[in-house]
Amino acid sequence: MTFISLVRRNCKLFFKDKGVFLPSLITPLILLFLFVAFLRDVYCDSIRSVAGAYPIADGTVGRIAAGWLVSSLVAVCAVTIAFVANVIMVQDRAQGQLDDILVAPVRRSVVTLAYFVSTYLVTLAACLFALFAGFIYMAAAGWRPDAADFLFPLLDLMLLSLFGTAFSSLVCSFLRSQGSVAAVQATVSSAYGFVCGAYMPLAGLTAWLRDAVMLLPGTYGTGLLRLHLMGSAMEELPEALANGMKEGFDCTLLFFGHTVPVWACYLAVGLATLLLIGLHVGLCALRERRK
C-alpha cells in the first residue's frame, strides 16, 4: 500500500508541474513537425537514390519515409523523456523531501522502486502519445496497418521505455540538483539520437564508428522500430530491392557483417536493461547498507 501511494504521489507531482509535463508532450510533436517540414524530402530523395533505376511509386516512398521519421522520433523520446520524468527523484533529494519520506517506517528500497515505476509509467505515457501522433501522420501518408503493425511497435516502445528508465535512473542516482539533471538531459538529447542510429542510417557512418555503434543496445531498439514501422511499406517492393533497402535503412542490422535476427535485437535490449537495473539495485543496496 505504501509503495502504491508513493508511485501515485510521484506521478501526480510530475503531471502537476506544467513546466515539465507539457514540454514532455509538446516536444515530440514539435520534433515530428520539424522532421516532416525539413527532412521528409531529404529522406524521400535518399530512398529513390537507393532504389536506383527501379521506379518506386511516390506513395510507397512517402510511407517508407513516414515510418523512418516516426521510428526516429519514438526511439529518441523513449530515453530522453525518461530523464525528464526522473526530475522528481532528483528534486526530492535536492529539496530534502526524500529525507522526510525516509523518516517514515518505509525501506529505502521501496522508495527507490516507487521512483523507478513512476518514471517508467510517465515515460511510457508520454511516448505512447508520441507514437499515436506518429500513427496519425503515417495514416495520412497512406499507411494501412494490420494488428501486427500496431502491436509490435507497442511492444518495442514498452521495452525501450524500460531501457530508458533503467538508464536514466542509474545516471540520475548520482545527481543532486535540478541543474545537473537539465545538463545531463541536454547532453543525452543531443547525442543519443546519433549513437543509436536514429538521425541517420548506419550505412552513412564510417566503418569503425558503425561497428562501435553496433555495440550499444539503443541501436537494436531503433532497428526494431524501423522494421515494424517501415516493414509493411517495404513489402510493396520486389524482394531483392526490399532486402537492400532494409539493410540501407537499418530495418536489418549487421553486426560485423552478420545479419542480426529480430530475437537477438530483443535479447540485446533486454539484457542491457537487466544489467542497468542490476547496477542500480546494487548501488542502492550499497547506499542503504552504509546508512
N, C-alpha and C positions, 0 to 999 in steps of 0.2 A: 504494500500500500504506500509506504514511504517512497519507494522507487517510482511508482506511477505518479505520485504527487510532484516529485522533483522533475520528471520528464515533462509533465503538463506545465509546470512553472517555467521551465526553460523555454518551451515553445511559445508560451504566452508572452514572455519578455521579448522574444525575437519579433513576433508578429505585431507587438505593441509599439516597437520602435520603428516608426515610419521612415526614419532616416536610413535604416538598414534594410528593412523589409521591402519597401518599394523599389529601391535600386536593384535588389536581387531579382525582382520580377521584370523590371523595365529594361535592365541592361541586356538580357538575351534578345529581347525584341529589337533593341537598337542595333545590336550586332547583326541580327538577321537582316534588318533593313540595309545596313551598310554592305553586308555581303552581297545582297541582291542588287543593290544600286551600283556598286563599284567593281565587284568581282565576277558576277554572273557571266558577262560577256567574255571575260578572260578564260574562265573555265570552259565555256562552250567552244571557244576557239581551240583550246588545248585538246578537247575531246575530238574535234574534227581533225586536228593535226595528227593525233594518234591513229585515227581511222585511216588516214592517208587517202588513197583514191577511192576507197569504198564509200558510197553515198549513204549517209545516215539521215533519217527524217529529222526535221527540226524539233518535232515533238519529243522524239526519243532523246535527242541531245539535251533538251530542256529538262526532261525527267532525270537524266543522269546527273546533270549539274545541280538540280534541286536536291537530290539525295546526297551529293558531296557537300553542299553548303550546310544542310541540316545536320549531317553527321559531324561535321567540323564544329558546329556550334554546341551541340549536346556534349561531345567528348570533352571540350574545354570547360563547359559550365559545371559538369559533374565534379570537377576538382576545385575550381575557383570559388564556386558558391559554398562549398564546404568550409573554406577558410572564412567566408563572411559569417556563416552560421556559428562558427566556433568563437565568435567575438563575445558571446555570453559567458563562456567559461573564463576567458581572459579578463573580462570586465568584472566578474565576481571576485577574481583573485586580486585585481588591482584595487578595487574599492573595499576590500575586506569582508565582503559578503560571504565568501567561501568559509572564512573563519567562523562567522556567525552560524552557518549551516552545520559546521562540524562540531559546534558546541552541543548540538542535539545528539541524542543517542543513535547515531547512524554512522556506519562504517564509511571510511573514505572511498573504498572500492565501490560502494553503492552510489555515492555521489558522482564518481568518475564515470561509471556505467550510464548513469542518467544523462550526463553531458553527452556521451557518445551517442546514445539512442536518439536524443532530441536533435542533435546535429544531423544525424542520418535522416530523420523524418523531415526536417526543414529542407535539407539539401534535395531529397527525393521529391518533395512537393514542388519546389522551385524548378527543378529540372523537368518534371512532368509537364509543367506549364510551358516551358520552352519547347519540349518535344511535341506537344499537341499544337503549339503555334507553328512548328515546322511541318507537321502533318497537314495543316490547313494550306500552307504555302505549296507543299508538294501536290496536294489535290488540285490546287489552282493551276499547277503546271501540267496536269493531266495524269497524275498518279492514281491508279485504280487498285487499291490494296486488297488482299485477301486476309484471312485471320492470322496467318503466319507473319505477314508483313507488319502487323500490329504487335503481336506477342513477342517476337524475338527482339525488336528494338526495346521493348519494355523490360525484358529480361536483361539485356545489355545495360540499360540505364540503371536498373537496380544494383547490378554488380559494380558498375563504375561509380555509382554514388557511395556504395560501401567502401570501395577503394579510396575514393576522395575523402571520405570521413575518417578512415583509418590514418591516411597520410597527414591530413590537417590536424587531427587530434594529437598525433605524435609530435608534430612540429610545434603546435601551439602550447603543448605542455611545458615548453621551455620559455614561453613568453610571459612577460609580467606587466605589460602596458598595452593600451589600445593603439598607441602609435606604432608599436612594434608589429602588431597584427596588420595594420594598414600597410606598413613597409613590406612585410612578407607577402601579403596578398598582392601588392603591386608587382613584386618580383615574379611570383608564380604566374600571375595573369599574363605578363609579357613574355615569359619564357616557356611555359608549359605547352602552349599550342605548337611551338616549333619542335620541341623534343618528343612530342607524342605523335607527330606527323599529321596534325590537324590542319595546319595552314598551307602546306604544300606537299605534293606527292613525294614519297621517299625516293622515287627514281630520280628526282631532281637534286638530291644531295650527293656529295662526294662519297666515294666507296667507304672510306674509313668512318665517316660520320653516319652513314646509313647502317653500318654494322654496329656502331655504338648505340644508336637509337633502338635497334632491334633487341638490345639487352634490357630495355626499360619496359615495365608492364603496361604503361599507358598506351604504348604503340599498339599493343594487341587489343586493348579495349576500343581504340579508334578503328582498328581494322574490322572488328566485329560489327560496329555501327555502319561502317562503309558497306560491308557485304549485305547487311539486312535492309539498308535503306536504298542501295543502288542496284541490288541484285535483280529485282523484278524488271527494271529497265534494261539491264544488261542482257536479259534472256531474250529480248527482241532482236538481238544481233546474231549473226552466224557464230557457231561455236568457236571457231579459230579466232575470230576477231574479239569475241566476248572474253576469251581466256587472256588474250593480250591486254585488253582494256582493264580487266580485273587486276592484273599484275601492275599495270601502269598507274592505276588509281587506287592501289592499296586495298582492294577487296580481297586479294590473295597476297599474303605476306610471304616473303622469302627470308629464311634465316640462314645466312652464309650459303646461299644458293639452293637451299632445300625448302620446298613448299611447306608451310605451317598449316596443319589441319585445323578445322574450327574448334574441335575439342581441346587442342593444345592451347589455343588462344584463351579459352575459358580457364584452362588449368593455370596458365601463366598469371592471369589477373587474380584468380582465386588464391593461389599460393602467395603471391605478393601481398594480398590483403591480409591473409592469415599471419604472415611474417610481421607486417606493420602492427597488427593488433597484438601479437605476442610481445613485440618490443614495447608497446605502450603499456600493456599489462605488467610486464616485468619492471618497467620504470616506476609505475605507480606503486607496485608492491614494495620496491626498494625504498621509496619515499615514505610509505606508511610504516615500514619497519624502523626507519630512522626516527620517525615521530614518536 
